[in-house]
Amino acid sequence: MTLAGLPSLAVTIGTLALYRGLAYVVLGDRAVADFPISWTTGATERVVGTPLPWVALLIAALAAVFGVLLHATPVGRSLYALGSSAEAARFSGIPVRRTKLWLFVASGTVASLAGVFWTLQYGSARADNAFGLELSVVAAVLLGGVSIFGGRGTLPGVIGGVLLLGTIRNALQLADVSSDVLNIVTGLLLVLSVVLPNAVARMRRPAPPLYRNPHPSSVPHDKG
């Protein structure tokens, strides 16, 4: 992907559909559930004295590491530059292809850890595990202030977007709202998270100057 210069989002969605299709071919409607008991119970255990699962500590540690890396190091600044303009970043001396490669490696590693935890938490691996979750992920990231075009966004904003969307979905589920309505709400939030920032940016954009004649001396004067 980095060598061919393909769009990252399109390739990600394409490979998602590819691997999900392969999972359906291999598993069909069957599920793999013969995991060791220690693994499944470990994925659901709580931190002593709190209602939080122990995996929350791992998430907090990863958030701290990536937060410092993104917001307090030259590497993070180069990532913002890369997202704003890959061509300008290349002229600034940033190894664009190598940086993108390591970003994909890091993203894939974290996503694989999330997939393992999801599977162990529910105690089964099915072809439709986390089906439709990608929409919620994109909506939470955009709600957190990340630009889909790159170059803008913060890790605290993303965490806030995840908490906001999770709170809304949990509240609707407690109100016995159907999954179809949940998908409608998620899609609406996704659209608003894209439309509203653009609308605000246009409102803040200064109005173009009134037309002025570039050659005032060419305007004939009435000499009476």
Secondary structure, 3 states (H helix, E strand, C coil): CCCCCCCHHHHHHHHHHHHHHHHHHHHCCCCECCCCHHHHHHHHCECCCCCCECHHHHHHHHHHHHHHHHHCCHHHHHHHHHHHCHHHHHHCCCCHHHHHHHHHHHHHHHHHHHHHHHHHHHCCECCCCCCCHHHHHHHHHHHCCCCCCCCCCCHHHHHHHHHHHHHHHHHHHHCCCCHHHHHHHHHHHHHHHHHHHHHHHHHHCCCCCCCCCCCHHHCCCCCC
